Amino acid sequence: MKPLKLCIAAATLACISTHSAIGQDAGGTSTPQPAPNAGGAQPGQALPEVQVIQEPKKPAQQPKKAAQKAKKPVSQQAQGTSPPPTAPSVEAASQAPVVNFPVAPPPPDAKLSPLPGSEMPVGKIPYTVNTITSSDIARDHSVIPQDVLNNRIPGVVVDDLQGNSFQTGIQYRGFEASPVNGLPQGLAVYQNGVRINEAFGDTVNWDFIPQNAIADMTVMSSNPIFGLNAIGGSVNITMKDGFNFHGADIDTRFGSFGRKQVSTEAGVQSGNWAAYGAFEAIDDDGFRDFSSATERRGYLDLGVRGDGAEFHFNSTIASGQVGVTAAVPEELLDFAGRSRTFTSPQVTDNDMQMYSLNGVVQVTPETAVSGVTYYRHFKQSHIDGNISEFDDCATPNSFGTSLCTEDGAPIYGLGPNGELNGINNLGAYGVLGSIDRTGQNADSFGVSLQAANKSDLFGHRNQFIVGSSYDHGHVAYTASSQLGTFLPKYVVAGTGPILSGDPSLGDLDASEVTPRSLTTLNDYFGIYFLDAFDVTDRLTITAGGRFNYARIQIENTGEPSLDALNGVNTYNRFNPSAGFTYKITPDVSFYGGYSEANRAPTASEIACSDPENPCIIESALASDPPLKQVVTRTWELGFRGSDISWSGKERFDWGLAWFRALNSDDIIQIADQQQGRGYFANAGLTQRQGVELNASYRNERWFLYGSYAFIDATYQSTNIIPSENNPKITTPCSSFGIGGDDDDDGGDDDDDMCMKIKPGDRIPGVPQHRFKAGFDYKITPKWTFGADLIAASSQFFYGDDSNVDKPLGGYTKVNLHTSYDVTDHIQIYGLIDNLFDQQYGIYGTYFNTGLAQEAGPGAGGSGGPDPSLKGLVYDPNNARTITPAIPFAAYGGVKVKF
């Protein structure tokens, strides 16, 4: 049996050694490279792991004289000493026997661009790189990709502005990738080489991605090669295919809050052809009122390979309805329980279809050409019930209506033929609310091409990448507001007409409520290059850059008086990067670099940048004073290492990184004095800097990990902005020379408050400290048990940019997971979320206590639209609202493999 095992291992090593020529080798001088194996991995990617465990073998003894005459490496000749024995390096580990770890180690290579062919050993990349594999996803049976990133990536936290786990985003080093329109998006996200930041607001809908179809996700710090929005970094997602996944499985799960779900996947290969498909169906009632979610998502890949080429057609199709319940007053949670919501309905309906064709062609043993083309359709409708700040007009007869904005502008009902009708019987509506509706219908397409060459340069190994991309987006956007009235549980019933202003009144036009209809056209073009040159077998220098061009056109297709929305904005910039890696030992490397990246303002930001015409966020748009593009300059230094035992059965990985990212002309969202409205503006300099540490250990029974991140996100410029609803801000705007006679009362509006943001003030919503740890342990070969701990420190409330209020408290939570293999084909598992039922908030902002009092418990708590809240009196000095975290939850499931 022993010779047979050794033969199998030798054949395995021979296959692994024939990985694509385009991935740069670890050494500093070249050796001949074999052509890619038609039946192996994709060009530029390592072959799938082969589960072969080789018996340890003693190194062959070299004859004494031959050993004395053996020539030493150049570095050792200079030292005049022979090297001590060392354990296998990371590069050697890729050819070492594969061990069945509880959780597979990260791959040795990572892509330096969105497309295949740019793979390079992680030890030679001058950026921070963290890769999550399908094994990491499977360990805790997560169905939400951002939760896995939150568990394992040091600088990542999940933010939840909408109060539903299926509509959360991630924040990496203080930069966002979120589904919420209005948040500044600072991460570029790719799926199989396709940029999936949506066309209208660069938002990222994580719930469109079937979790079980993900092969790996790589989070990389700021690398301009990833194009627009990569100011904070990028997330590059690679999906499974029929070449790297064989077999089938069905996973069913039930649990707390009505969770029911089924997931299935299957992959098959026949010669040079392969197919893979995955589907997930999830129903969840949610732990809060009106927070149910229905998700359907699927992925299909068809692949063919041969003669040094490989092509894939794939599609992602998703639909869902999510109740987004948002933040709730702290006093309401204390009075009525953490399941309560504040202003409903808040429902988002999504539909998405994406089709792409990608491929890699090995033109020569040293050169590969890769590319992708795609089409993406995205349709979204959003209904949002809000408290209305509309009031009786001071002089209703002169306008023909009794309803006016807080500034005194008259509001009318829109008739069936577009005529304006007065709204005079306000008593019939009770406590006034509004139903805000938005919708977008987006079509996007694009193409990317790249060539990668690894020919020697001056006798040294070198890898050169050049590429370009073009993306086009067409979005039809609509928004409207309907007059409504409050029912119990802060539910708004849309019982009134669609609202509109009167353009003929000029400055008194309530344009913020006039229905919007517009078309936006985005054209993004980029060209990039990158070169990695091995100066020695230890030192690699990398230099490159990307030129970005963005053209954003907005066309008003609705009310002619809103033609001020029309306009074309163009942005362009060349972003350079340079860095190095130095191999201190075969297992420890030191890296550093400098890079620049830019973010063009989105159509939603450009069209909502006028403080005189604030927008209903996620709703109506106003005229557009130009916004400047955001430019980020990032410095980074770090160490990383990996220690692998001689047997290959133990592995220790670690990393340490320092970074500083300085944003010029950063874009922030500013709340307006009218509830639920705001606008965008450039805020000068902001900075995000910090330190990240991470380590993991694994052997055949244990997997342990831990990480810590310190993220200091601060303003670096002085800003004076309005402050709505924050009772700690008591300085009138007129004290700063801001304001006017908005109330039409002949004097300045001293009741409007403004805050002064000073350099050093912390940016809201960014915890400074994040700590994570966890383990998996194989109690028996069939039974595995594990736990994860996530802790984050306090963060300032959105709307408290000057840091005068008490922060939102930090939190610590523990999750458990366990699985048991009943047979080789049947597994049962259980999950617990928030084991100790910790009650904490994930997101915080402010609300209007006076209006909330009228819309719920009534004046003085004497009784209002919601009798169950009788006796509740909101403290005007506590206007804090938070998004509560999920309480204790338990789930169980069965997974059947074929």
Protein Blocks (a to p, Z undefined) as FASTA:
>chain_A
ZZmmmmmmmmmmmmmmmgcfklccfblbdcddddddfklccehiacdddddddddddddd
ddfklmmmpccdfklmmnopacddddddfklmmmgccdddfbdcddfbdcfbfbehiacc
fklccbdcddddfklmmmnopabfklmmmmmmmkbccddfkopaklcccdeehiacdfbe
hiacfbdcdeehiacbdfklopacfklpcfklpfbdcdddddfknoghilnoccdddddd
fklogcddddddddeehiacddddddddehjbccdddddddddebjaehiaccddddddd
dddeeehiacdddddddddddddebjadfklmmmnopkbcehiadddddddddddddddd
dfblkbccdddddddddddddddddddfbdcdfblmlnopabdcfkopacddddfkopac
ddfblmlnopadddddddddddddddddddddfbdeehiacddddddddddddddddddd
ddddddehhiacdfbccddddfknommpcfklgccddddddddddddddddddfblmbcc
dddddddddddddddfbdfklmmmgccdddddddddddddddfblkbccddddddddddd
dfklmmmmcfklccdehiacddddddddddddddddddddddddfkopaccddddddddd
ddehiacddddfbehiacdddehjadddddddddddddfkbccdddddddddddfbdcdd
ddehiakbccdfklnopacjfnonopacfkbccddddehiacehiafbdcdddddddfbl
kbccddddddddddddehilnopaccddddddddddddddfblmbccddddehklopacd
fbdcdddfklmmmmmnoghhlopfblmlgoiacdfklccdcdddddddddddddddZZ
